[in-house]
Amino acid sequence: MVGPPKNLSDLHRIEAQVRATCKSCKATEVWELDALFAEVRNNGGNTDWHAAKHSVKCPKRCPSPIVSLAPIPYGKERARRQAHRHALINLALTILREAANRSAYQAVGTIEVRLALHVLRPFVRDQHLLSEYWRSATIQPRHPWTSCQLPYRRIALRLIELEAPVEEENRP
């Protein structure tokens, strides 16, 4: 696609999202195409690119009707990456949580735990927390006070502090 689109349906070819920016209050909002189609139709507009901006309301609902639209090419890729990041973090946390539950009575220093810790490295940003979990997972002899519960809690809390998408079941 060269130049601005002629119609909102042209954006399906480049898997785009649309950024709506209010010119008066500078509020921005990113729309998925299907939601933008519904918004334009609900407000009585047509899907022509230049006419659609008059049918979209301000993200903060200010009284100004002046909204500019900008396509974000391949915006679904960003959404997919966020979904993959969400799945990676929560799958790794699930493995660590289940291992921490077993760690009081058996060694849990397995390849799965090691891989989960490796997956969390870029998200936790603190090698010490991950090393502490690994030490607790591989320590011999096993005692109830050598479990991985505390290191797991610290890792999960660190991810929550960094606003990572941690599901409720993986929260400490």
Secondary structure, 3 states (H helix, E strand, C coil): CCCCCCEHHHHHCCCCEEEEEECCCCCEEEECHHHHHHHHHHCCCCCEHHHHCCCCCCCCCCCCCCEEEEEECCHHHHHHHHHHHHHHHHHHHHHHHHHHHHCCCCCCCCHHHHHHHHHHHHHHCCHHHHHHHHHHHHCCCCCHHHCCHHHHHHHHHHHHHCCCCCCHHHCC
